[in-house]
Amino acid sequence: MMELLTIGDSIVDGAYEEHSRFEQVINYVNRDHLLSVVTASVGDGPVNIVVRPLPAGAGGVVVAGERVTVDGQVCEVTHEQVYRSLLDDTDWHTDILQKNLSRFCQVFKEEAHPASLAFLLDPKRISAFKPGFQQKLCEQISAGVTELFAGQVRPGVQKLKGCGLGLTPSGDDFIIGVLLGLNALELGLNEDYGAVMETIYCLARGGNLLSNALLTLARNGRFYHDQKQLVEALFGQSEARVAHAAQAILGHGETSGADTASGLYLTLHSAIFSRHRPFCAGGHL
């Protein structure tokens, strides 16, 4: 019998059909809403239902208030089982963030997947990509990132949007990281990035259902467990905790975790080490 361990706080009520299945994750969709049934090793998330074991059938998921039906099995959800995906409003230390970003960058360069966007932090990694199509993708992403952080938001996002392969292209994952970073900066620096977040979000949405759902979560400041652990470590914990959290997020998917982390890192780095607000430096929307 399946046991429901935790459930995310951003799941919309409704009937969900299976979209894609992997060894430890089953994605379900209801129009433009996403829900993932996952194992404990994948962990908590705003739209994750963590179960043991993963259901074998394809019976779908129905969410109705505090009652969840997974593959025909009904589970009652308690308050203690709900994962809270918003960042905690605690003391944030930008001086610690500066030091911890350096440690995060070091771990990223050492351990990120060779096919990820790690070349944005370590240009030597570009040699891992084959001439032709792969190199062209890297060039387009690099150009998009340069424009985005120069304040040319529209052309930057347009170059990144949908760029890459997989269920969620690398360019989309990068933008998700940017939105998560801006949410963290709003809380950590007490600054308003709402307008630029909304602009990036609206420009980034396209025809990829999974990307759109993840962009919406990021725009709304909803963090998966490992993302949340990394941000909280960066702003106020030890370098050892940062390294542990970085390794965890880099392990998500083949490259998705690293691609999202690269957007998060560059956004935080830009805000802390630049004299200008991210995406507003002498540029335009």
Beta strands, then each sheet from edge to edge (+ up, - down):
strand 1: 3-8
strand 2: 14-21
strand 3: 25-30
strand 4: 33-38
strand 5: 48-52
strand 6: 61-64
strand 7: 67-70
strand 8: 73-76
strand 9: 82-83
sheet 1: 8+ 7- 6+ 2- 3+ 4- 5- 1+ 9+
end
